[in-house]
Each structure stands twice: as C-alpha cells, then as structure tokens.
Amino acid sequence: MRLSAQRDRGWRLRQAPFPFQQTFKTPLQELTPFVRTILSLFECQELAIHVETVVFEPKELIEFLIGHGIDKKDEPWQDGETFTAENENEALGLLEAVLGSWIDFAAIPSPNSTFAIYADHDEYTTVFTNTAELLGSLRESMNRANFSEVENWLWTGPRSQGRIQEGN
C-alpha cells in the first residue's frame, strides 16, 4: 500500500472517463459483497483512490490504513491525496474502507483499465465502463445480488448534482 499527498496528476474526473455509466446506491451495511460484486468483473492489479473531498473524519479508512502501516490518525486530511492498493486483496479492502467513509473519491485501476469508479458521501457509486456489454454484465451481476440502481441518473462531474437522463 502506498500513500501520496501530491495533488492532481491528471486524475480529476471532469467528465465521464468512459462512455458507459451506471450509478448504484451504496449499501453501507453490505459493503463487502457490494465491492466484491463490482470488482469481480474486472482485472484490478492495482487500484488508486484519489480523494476529492473529505467531509467528516474517515474512521473506517483510518483503521484500514493503520492496518497497512500508514498512520494518518493525527495528520490533517487533504483533498487530492492518493492511496494505492498494490494487489487485489488490498484493492477490495481499500475500496470498502473508503466507501464506508464520508469521502468523495475516484477509484482508478491499472493496468489498462476498462472501468473507473466515482463515489460520493451522498452514498452514490457510479461505475464507468468502456463498452456497453461490460456495463450490461455489471448491471446484471449487481441486480442479481440485489443492489439498487439509481435509474436514469447521469453523473455529470465531481461535486455536481448530476441529472436525470431524458428519453429513457
């Protein structure tokens, strides 16, 4: 696990990183199966979490980081910090911890990713994919696991209200 406090490095999502997206209601009481269902469809050797905004003290994330040798307990949180999970198990744990905290963030996997995630403290998780087929597979898996889609919702950018899609 790595931590970088460097701001920006071209990560900020100013528009959807891939053309296909679906937003899901983040189930705070079922984060483990939620995260596992999302990541089960994708290759994720490394996952970078780019912090957009820390709304309240992220207790779950602090505990997770301490367990991986990163002590942020007494340090101020900064927008723009990056945490990088270096294997699949770390990625699962990190994504779960950050979803359980009051943070707006982007999750960018590598290498050669086919997806990206943006989640906010309002408990919405938007997954972007590079193909309609991949998005369809994700939606099918999430529906089978009884996770709720936010229907007709179009993510329009960080800290934005989003909007309802017309014509669907």
Secondary structure, DSSP 8 states (H G I E B T S, - for coil): -EEE----SS---SS-SSSEEEEEE--GGGHHHHHHHHHTTS--SEEEEEEEEE-S--HHHHHHHHHTT---TTS---TT-EEEE-SHHHHHHHHHHHHTSSEEEEEEEESS-SEEEEEETTTEEEEEESSHHHHHHHHHHHHHTT--B-TTEE--STT---EE-TT-
